[in-house]
Amino acid sequence: MREIVTYLELTARDQFVPADPVPGLALEPLDRDSPLVVELQVEIGAPHGWPCATRTGEEWRAWFTRYPDRVFWLLSFAGEPAGLVAYDLHPGDEVEIETFGLVPRFVGRRLGGYALTLGVQRAWELTPTVRRIWLHTSSVDHPHALPNYHRRGFRTFRTEEGERG
């Protein structure tokens, strides 16, 4: 299957365009040992063919070992787990939003813009001198993902086209 991966960035806080608040939507820290980390990634990624959706327990353990500094935040709506944001801190005061998504039962409820707003606001606060926030999305992800990133002020800085393997 052909896939286009789009890399996007914010390089200044004033580029960010927050969405209107959604009452009941919140972002809270999630311990990396919580079973929700795996459950939510699988649930979010399965409809889009993310590799995490088919990882074995042993593959998950290796994945957690490979990314010991990744931090996780839970998106909740009215107290229910609704999605996940995961961050990697990189040299040069960069924050990568490594995972962002809503579980299927919360997709289509007009939560994505504000969910991303909460995720980006948190990214600016992860280190005192963040100078760049970046992420990537794929043409096989939800069709509203890329437009949502653009509406929030993210600019495309690279695209890659290839076969999804």
C-alpha atoms as one frame of an Amber mdcrd trajectory, in Angstrom:
protein
   0.000   0.000   0.000   1.316   3.461  -0.921   1.722   5.798   2.005   2.641
   9.442   2.350   4.152  10.442   5.686   3.949  14.151   6.459   6.208  15.756
   9.074   4.939  18.955  10.689   6.336  21.481  13.144   5.716  24.511  15.287
   8.845  26.589  15.882   7.316  29.418  17.915   4.423  29.641  20.343   2.767
  32.388  18.318   2.331  29.986  15.382  -0.022  27.867  17.490  -3.753  28.342
  16.908  -5.692  26.773  19.784  -9.116  25.252  19.232 -12.106  26.269  21.304
 -12.324  24.435  24.637 -14.503  21.355  24.938 -16.002  20.999  28.431 -15.174
  17.633  29.950 -12.030  17.011  27.845  -8.857  16.852  29.926  -5.217  15.824
  29.671  -3.602  14.161  32.665  -0.305  12.345  33.301  -0.330   8.612  32.702
   2.214   6.343  34.363   4.165   4.384  31.746   3.385   1.183  33.696  -0.357
   1.696  33.335  -2.033  -0.943  31.148  -3.822   1.974  29.460  -0.597   2.910
  27.630  -0.722  -0.282  25.578  -4.517  -0.600  25.461  -5.038   2.913  24.121
  -2.270   2.706  21.526  -3.690  -0.560  20.212  -7.235   0.800  20.144  -6.207
   4.078  18.487  -3.875   2.455  15.977  -5.818  -0.646  14.916  -8.126   1.143
  12.449  -5.078   2.698  10.760  -2.764  -0.314  10.682  -0.286   1.056  13.227
   2.376  -1.562  14.061   1.487  -1.316  17.758  -1.880  -2.888  17.062  -0.319
  -6.319  16.558   2.643  -6.286  18.960   3.110  -9.248  21.234   3.780  -8.845
  24.946   7.474  -9.469  24.340   7.523  -6.849  21.566   5.874  -4.330  23.900
   8.502  -4.984  26.585  11.270  -4.400  24.019   9.511  -1.234  22.827   9.311
   0.188  26.359  13.011  -0.631  26.880  13.915   1.132  23.614  12.079   4.337
  24.690  12.752   4.703  28.430  12.224   8.466  28.477   8.927   8.584  26.568
   6.205  10.241  28.629   2.496   9.525  28.326  -0.572  11.651  28.953  -4.153
  10.450  28.999  -6.891  12.301  27.170 -10.139  11.780  29.054 -13.647  12.903
  28.277 -16.175  13.078  31.105 -13.845  10.817  33.103 -13.532   8.107  30.427
 -10.242   7.303  28.658 -10.621   8.930  25.240  -7.111   9.041  23.804  -3.396
   9.336  24.324  -0.536  11.746  23.769   3.057  10.482  24.019   6.115  12.723
  23.939   9.811  12.269  23.265  12.246  14.988  24.319  15.077  15.452  21.831
  18.379  17.333  21.987  18.162  20.971  21.011  15.034  21.599  23.087  12.741
  19.754  20.709   9.622  17.854  21.688   8.202  15.202  19.408   4.569  14.312
  19.785   5.226  10.663  19.069   1.632   9.509  19.463  -1.574  11.493  19.337
  -5.003  10.026  18.849  -8.485   9.323  20.045  -9.985   5.883  20.491 -12.641
   5.097  17.866 -15.680   5.632  20.112 -14.585   9.269  20.593 -13.767   9.977
  16.950 -16.347  12.092  15.130 -17.460  13.900  18.277 -15.581  17.149  17.507
 -12.934  16.510  20.182  -9.801  16.324  18.009  -9.049  20.036  17.740  -9.184
  20.668  21.452  -7.456  17.350  22.232  -4.558  18.476  20.039  -4.656  21.916
  21.681  -4.218  20.305  25.100  -1.408  18.116  23.754   0.474  21.032  22.202
   0.056  23.219  25.275   1.562  20.428  27.386   4.427  19.971  24.887   5.447
  23.636  25.338   5.595  23.021  29.103   7.671  19.812  29.143  10.976  21.664
  29.268  11.554  25.339  30.010  13.250  26.123  26.687  11.259  24.225  24.039
  12.027  25.738  20.659  10.333  23.225  18.377   7.411  20.789  18.562   7.062
  18.304  15.767   5.103  15.222  14.789   4.247  13.125  11.794   1.094  11.694
  10.303   0.365   9.257   7.532  -2.051   9.202   4.629  -3.534   6.045   6.166
  -4.258   7.799   9.483  -7.654   9.405  10.068  -8.447  11.773   7.167  -8.996
  14.702   9.558  -5.551  14.352  11.181  -3.524  16.419   8.708  -6.138  19.202
   8.389  -6.348  19.388  12.205  -2.566  19.822  12.476  -2.630  22.566   9.841
  -5.540  24.353  11.576  -3.536  24.374  14.816  -0.670  26.147  12.996   1.664
  23.245  12.251   3.661  23.654   9.048   4.790  20.793   6.851   8.564  20.523
   6.695   8.985  17.156   4.943   7.009  14.446   3.198   8.051  10.905   2.347
   6.256   8.585  -0.025   6.726   4.858  -0.098   5.257   1.460   0.446   3.862
   0.661   3.849   5.467  -2.526   5.056
